[in-house]
Amino acid sequence: MKIVLVGHVCLDENVSEKVQYNSWGSALMYIANYYKAQNIEADISLIAPYGKDFLKYTADLKPLLKPHSGPTLTY
């Protein structure tokens, strides 16, 4: 099965009293990771703007656009 997800992606920067971490964000990435977690065998492609700093989160996915020159939107 082939699935193409269209939308936006972002990086989530979370800070608490003792911990700070960055991870993927957005509904598009949630859906992509949901399919992986449910062991749904699908060839998942993304159409979304992102920067080179997001590439580490696309290892199991196929971005259909090249990364733009700036950073990925961070929340």
N, C-alpha and C positions, 0 to 999 in steps of 0.2 A: 504494500500500500504506500502511496506517495501522499504526503501532506505538505502544503505550503501555508505557512503562518505569515500574515501581513500585519504590521503594526509598528510599534517602537520598542526599543529596549533601553535600559538604563543601568547604571551601577548604583547599588544601595550602599551608602556609607553609614554604618550604625555605630554609635558611641554610647557606652554606658559608663558607670562610675569606674569600672576596672578594665573594660574590654572595648576594643575598637576593631571592627572588621569590615571588609568590603566583599560584596557578592553581586551576583546578577540580580536584576530587578525587572519588573513589568509583567503584565498579564501574558504577553507573548512567550516569555521565557518560562513562566509558571506552567502554561499549557504544554510546552515542549518537554519540560521535566516531568510533568504528570504522565505523559505518554511513555516516557522512559521508565518511570517508577512502576507503572502498571504492566510492564513488559509487552507493550503493544509494538509489534514489529512493524515499523514504518520508516520510510526514508523521509526525514523531516528537513525541510528547507525553510529558511527565513528570508523575508523581504523586510528589512528595517535599516534605518541609518545607525551607524555605530562607528567608533574610532578603533584604532589598533589596540587600545587598552582593553577592549572587550573580547579579543580573539581567544583568550584562554578559556572563555565560557562557551565557545562554539565547537569544542572538540568532537562531539557526537552529532553535530548539526551541520547543515550546509548553507552558509550565508550566500544569497544570490547576488548581493551587492558587494562591491569592494569597500573596505573601510575608508572613511573620509579622513582628511588630514588632521582634524582636531580631536579632542578627547570625546568620549561618550558622555552623554548627559548623566550627572551624578545627583542623587537625592540623599 
